[in-house]
């Protein structure tokens, strides 16, 4: 099973990862990290196919995917 982990303290909420995910796995969360950014959260883990598009797009390396 594929597992997505978002590292909240690295995420600045740019939403690049959300824009490239065709399966609508990610969404912007309601909570903010220590820097004041609302970070991305996993919305539909079960939809993830492990394509790595979100992790590759993230400029802050805030997404880790485990297969």
NORQUIWO-V967816 format. One line per field, one symbol per residue. ss: DSSP state (a for helix, b for strand, c for the rest). psi: psi as a letter, one per 40 degrees, with the letter a starting at -180 (. if undefined). A space follows every 10 residues. Layout:
BEGIN
ss->???
psi->???
END
This chain:
BEGIN
ss->ccbbbbcccc cccccaaaaa cccccbbbbb bbcccccbbb bbccaaaccc ccaaaaaccc ccbbbbc
psi->ihhhhhgded hefdedddde heefdiihie iiadeehhii ihdgdeehef eedddddhee fehhhh.
END
